[in-house]
Amino acid sequence: MLHAALYGDEDQAVILTYAWDRLLVDPLSGPPGADSFTGLKPVTQCVWSVPAEAQPIAPAGSTLPRLATELPHILALLDPHHGTEGIARQLEELVSHLAPASIDLLDVGGDILTQGDEPTLKSPLADALTLAACCQVNAPIRLLVAGPGLDGEISPDDLRPLFGTPVHTFTAEDVETIGSILEWHPSEATAMLAATARGARGICEVRDAGLPVPLTDEGPTVPEVDPDDTVSRNSLARAIMTTATLDEAKAHSREICGSSEIDYERNKAAWLTERPPTKLDPDDVLSRLDQFQSEARARGVTHTTFRHLTEVLNLSGSHDELRRLLIHSRPGQYDAPLWSIGA
């Protein structure tokens, strides 16, 4: 979406990204590496692309092969298992191999701009690894933040003083460039980014904890941020600069932040494994949905995500079945790609 807005849709981008999906998609905690897939294609010695025919090795799951089917770009696997040094090596190889005209480090929400020890942070390690690696690459890299505050981890008020020049504000037309992807992809931050670009305003409740995220005019903006100032502020990124394994990076995260997102995922995965599978009963789901919506309206909530509904309604497995049921039963409440709580 951002590539099309900034550079047009004629050139193909290479998107280097983690295969780090939510537990609804991948029941295993932590980021999968290249050995978690079949069908990857080598780009350089350390970088592998994820084509449409690639498959995660069970029981792992991944949205990347399906994204590769629907996007016109090359998806390459960002593998953090060799720490910051490994990611930096991947980036250096790609830069040398591709000689790109531009390199953008994109964070949705803006938690990459934090110090790393804020109590509201949920996933500091992934951002810190990427930021630390980018600082070691011998090439100009622009740091962009899309959807300030939309990850629900840091208030836009705290982020705003750090922003530089805005490079774009997403519109409903921009959202159309990603077609139907947000109909199935579980990214809550990206869903809210698309919804604000389409004009949704209010409070969206997200994640298992029910975090309230404001949907405002600032939601669809993309400001540029100084990467040197960012790494100077991010204590976790500085601490993991020379890590050669993911375990080293996790240890620093526990020391600085009190935990790592991988620890949280491991604990939640164990809890989900112990929970018996729940078969979706339409009448029961709609009844519990009514109760949730009544309570949510009392909290001032106007929207929520299908991932949050899957959690709060205590359903197991993919949220696709729930999405189909709700849209079929109450189409007027579907404020794509979010669910409107209603009046």
C-alpha positions in Angstrom: 0.0 0.0 0.0 2.8 2.4 0.9 4.9 1.4 -2.0 2.1 2.1 -4.4 1.4 5.5 -2.8 5.0 6.6 -2.8 6.6 5.0 -5.8 3.7 3.9 -8.1 2.7 0.4 -9.0 5.0 -0.2 -12.0 8.1 -1.3 -10.1 8.2 -4.4 -8.0 9.4 -4.0 -4.4 11.3 -6.5 -2.2 9.6 -6.6 1.2 11.9 -8.1 3.9 9.6 -9.1 6.7 9.3 -11.4 9.7 7.1 -14.5 9.4 5.9 -13.7 13.0 2.2 -14.3 12.9 -0.3 -14.3 15.8 -1.0 -17.5 17.6 -4.4 -17.6 15.8 -2.3 -18.4 12.7 0.9 -19.9 14.0 0.5 -22.0 17.3 4.2 -21.9 17.9 5.8 -19.0 19.8 8.5 -16.8 18.3 9.5 -16.0 14.7 9.9 -18.9 12.2 13.2 -19.1 10.4 14.0 -20.5 7.0 14.1 -24.1 8.3 10.3 -23.7 9.2 9.3 -23.6 5.5 9.5 -25.7 2.4 9.7 -24.2 -1.1 11.7 -21.1 -0.3 13.9 -19.6 -3.0 17.4 -18.3 -2.4 17.9 -14.6 -3.1 21.4 -14.3 -1.6 23.4 -16.6 0.7 21.4 -15.5 3.8 18.2 -14.3 2.3 15.3 -16.5 1.1 12.1 -15.4 -0.7 8.7 -16.8 0.2 6.9 -17.6 -3.1 3.2 -18.5 -3.3 4.1 -22.3 -3.4 6.1 -22.2 -0.1 4.5 -23.9 2.8 5.2 -23.7 6.6 6.1 -27.0 8.1 3.4 -28.3 10.5 2.5 -27.5 13.1 3.8 -24.0 12.2 1.5 -21.6 10.3 2.2 -18.5 8.2 0.3 -15.9 6.2 3.4 -15.2 4.0 2.7 -17.7 1.2 -0.9 -16.4 0.7 0.4 -12.8 0.8 2.9 -13.8 -1.9 -0.1 -15.0 -4.0 -2.0 -11.7 -3.7 0.8 -9.1 -3.7 2.8 -8.1 -6.8 6.0 -7.9 -4.8 8.8 -10.2 -3.7 8.5 -11.3 0.0 11.8 -12.1 1.6 12.1 -13.8 5.0 13.6 -11.7 7.8 15.2 -14.3 10.1 16.3 -13.1 13.5 17.7 -16.4 14.8 21.3 -15.1 14.4 20.5 -11.9 16.3 21.1 -8.4 15.1 24.3 -9.4 13.4 22.4 -11.9 11.3 19.7 -9.4 10.3 22.4 -6.8 9.4 24.1 -9.5 7.2 20.8 -10.1 5.4 20.3 -6.4 4.8 23.9 -5.9 3.5 23.5 -8.8 1.1 20.3 -7.6 -0.3 21.6 -4.0 -0.7 24.7 -5.4 -2.5 22.6 -7.8 -4.7 19.8 -5.4 -5.6 21.4 -1.9 -5.5 17.9 -0.5 -4.6 16.9 3.1 -5.4 15.5 3.5 -1.9 15.3 1.7 1.4 12.4 2.3 3.8 12.1 0.9 7.3 8.4 0.9 8.0 6.8 0.5 11.5 3.1 0.5 11.9 2.0 2.2 15.2 5.3 3.7 16.3 6.5 1.6 19.1 9.9 1.5 17.5 10.3 5.0 18.7 10.1 4.1 22.4 12.9 3.7 24.9 12.1 0.0 25.1 11.2 -0.2 28.8 7.7 1.4 28.8 5.2 -0.7 30.7 2.7 -0.5 27.9 5.0 -2.1 25.3 3.9 -5.6 24.1 6.4 -6.3 21.4 9.6 -4.3 21.7 12.1 -7.0 20.6 11.1 -7.4 17.0 11.3 -3.7 16.4 14.6 -3.3 18.3 16.3 -6.1 16.3 15.4 -4.5 13.0 16.3 -1.0 14.1 19.7 -2.1 15.5 20.5 -4.0 12.3 19.5 -1.1 10.0 21.9 1.2 11.9 24.8 -1.1 10.9 24.0 -1.1 7.2 26.2 1.0 4.9 23.3 2.5 3.0 20.8 5.3 3.6 17.7 4.0 5.2 14.6 6.1 5.8 12.5 5.4 8.9 8.7 5.8 8.5 5.9 5.4 10.9 2.4 4.5 9.5 -0.6 4.9 11.7 0.8 6.6 14.8 -0.5 4.9 17.9 -2.5 2.3 16.1 -0.7 -0.6 17.6 -2.2 0.2 21.0 1.2 0.3 22.7 2.1 4.0 22.9 -0.1 7.1 22.9 0.1 9.3 19.8 0.6 12.2 22.2 3.9 10.7 23.3 5.0 10.0 19.8 4.0 13.3 18.1 7.0 15.4 19.3 9.4 12.8 17.6 7.8 13.1 14.1 9.5 14.8 11.2 8.1 15.6 7.8 4.9 13.7 6.8 5.5 11.8 3.6 1.9 10.6 2.9 -1.6 10.4 4.3 -3.4 7.2 3.2 -6.8 7.5 1.5 -9.6 5.1 0.7 -8.2 4.9 -2.9 -4.8 3.7 -1.4 -6.5 1.0 0.5 -8.0 -0.4 -2.7 -4.4 -1.3 -3.9 -4.3 -4.2 -1.4 -7.5 -5.6 -2.6 -9.2 -8.2 -0.4 -6.1 -9.0 1.8 -7.6 -7.4 4.9 -10.6 -9.6 4.5 -8.5 -12.5 5.9 -5.2 -11.1 7.2 -5.3 -10.8 11.0 -3.1 -7.7 11.5 -5.1 -5.4 13.8 -2.9 -2.4 13.3 -3.0 -2.6 9.5 -6.8 -3.1 9.7 -7.2 0.1 11.8 -4.8 2.0 9.4 -7.0 1.0 6.5 -10.2 1.8 8.4 -9.0 5.3 9.3 -8.0 5.9 5.7 -11.6 5.0 4.7 -12.9 7.5 7.3 -13.6 5.3 10.4 -13.4 7.4 13.6 -14.0 6.5 17.3 -12.4 3.9 19.7 -11.4 0.5 18.5 -10.9 -2.3 21.1 -8.1 -4.7 20.2 -6.0 -7.7 21.3 -6.8 -10.2 24.0 -6.5 -7.4 26.7 -9.1 -5.2 25.0 -6.8 -2.2 24.5 -8.7 1.0 23.5 -7.2 2.6 20.4 -8.4 6.0 19.1 -9.3 6.1 15.4 -8.5 9.8 14.5 -7.5 11.9 11.6 -3.9 11.1 12.5 -4.4 7.4 12.0 -3.8 7.3 8.2 -0.7 9.6 8.3 2.9 8.5 7.6 5.5 10.7 9.1 9.3 10.4 8.7 11.5 10.0 11.8 15.2 10.5 12.4 16.7 7.0 12.7 19.8 8.2 14.6 17.6 9.9 17.2 15.5 6.8 17.4 18.3 4.4 18.1 19.8 6.8 20.7 16.5 6.7 22.5 15.8 2.9 22.2 17.8 1.3 25.0 16.9 -2.2 23.9 18.1 -1.6 20.3 21.5 -0.3 21.6 21.9 -3.3 24.0 21.4 -5.9 21.3 23.7 -4.3 18.6 26.2 -7.1 18.7 24.0 -10.1 19.5 24.7 -13.2 17.3 21.7 -15.3 18.5 18.0 -14.7 19.2 18.5 -16.1 22.7 21.0 -13.3 23.4 18.6 -10.7 22.3 15.8 -12.2 24.4 18.0 -12.1 27.4 18.6 -8.4 26.9 14.8 -7.9 26.4 14.1 -9.6 29.7 16.7 -7.5 31.5 15.6 -4.1 30.1 11.9 -4.6 29.5 11.1 -7.3 32.1 10.2 -9.9 29.5 10.1 -10.5 25.8 7.1 -11.0 23.5 8.3 -14.6 22.9 7.9 -15.4 26.6 4.4 -14.0 26.4 3.6 -16.0 23.3 5.0 -19.2 24.8 2.9 -18.8 27.9 -0.2 -18.0 25.9 0.4 -20.9 23.5 0.6 -23.3 26.5 -2.7 -21.9 27.8 -4.4 -22.2 24.4 -3.2 -25.8 24.1 -4.9 -26.7 27.4 -8.2 -25.1 26.4 -10.6 -27.5 24.7 -11.6 -26.6 21.1 -14.8 -24.7 20.8 -17.2 -25.4 18.0 -18.9 -22.2 16.7 -22.6 -22.3 17.5 -24.2 -19.4 15.7 -27.1 -18.7 18.1 -24.7 -18.8 21.1 -22.1 -16.6 19.4 -24.6 -14.0 18.4 -26.1 -13.9 21.9 -22.7 -13.5 23.5 -21.8 -10.9 20.9 -24.9 -8.8 21.9 -23.7 -8.9 25.5 -20.2 -7.9 24.6 -21.4 -5.0 22.4 -23.6 -3.7 25.2 -20.7 -3.6 27.6 -18.4 -2.2 25.0 -20.7 0.7 24.1 -20.8 1.5 27.9 -17.0 1.8 27.7 -17.3 4.2 24.7 -16.1 1.7 22.2 -17.3 2.1 18.6 -15.3 -0.6 16.7 -13.4 -3.8 17.3 -11.4 -6.3 15.3 -12.3 -9.8 14.4 -9.2 -11.1 16.2 -10.4 -9.4 19.4 -13.9 -10.8 18.9 -12.4 -14.3 18.5 -10.6 -13.8 21.8 -13.4 -12.2 23.8 -16.0 -14.7 22.6 -13.7 -17.5 23.7 -13.5 -19.1 20.3 -10.6 -21.2 19.1 -8.9 -21.4 15.7 -9.1 -19.0 12.8 -11.3 -15.9 12.9 -12.5 -16.5 9.3 -15.5 -18.6 10.3 -16.6 -15.9 12.9 -16.1 -13.2 10.3 -18.3 -15.0 7.8 -21.1 -15.6 10.3 -21.2 -12.0 11.5 -21.1 -10.4 8.1 -23.8 -12.7 6.9 -26.0 -12.2 10.0 -25.4 -8.4 10.4 -23.9 -6.9 7.3 -24.7 -3.4 8.3 -22.2 -3.6 11.1 -19.3 -4.5 8.9 -17.2 -1.3 8.6 -14.4 -2.9 6.5 -12.1 -4.2 7.7 -13.4 -3.6 11.3 -16.6 -4.5 13.1 -18.7 -1.6 14.1 -20.2 -2.0 17.6 -23.3 -0.1 16.6 -25.6 2.3 18.4 
